[in-house]
């Protein structure tokens, strides 16, 4: 892949940016003013799905996990 300092060796992951925005409406199901277990599970499931979707997107061609940038 070229000598030391060649463009192929100097490639970096610059310009890759991941921003996730979640809009959450909380309808508190706790009796003491604290979030209840149903709300906590909903937030957890939403974050887990977002992470899973991003990992799958990065495994596609050109993504961080695609193996093409090595």
SULTA-V155382 format. One record per residue. SS is DSSP state (~ for helix, > for strand, _ for the rest). Layout:
SS  SS
This chain:
_  _  _  _  _  _  _  _  _  _  _  _  _  _  _  _  _  _  _  _  _  _  _  _  _  _  _  _  _  _  _  _  _  _  _  _  ~  ~  ~  ~  ~  ~  ~  ~  ~  ~  ~  ~  ~  ~  ~  ~  ~  ~  ~  ~  ~  ~  _  _  _  _  _  _  _  _  _  _  _  _
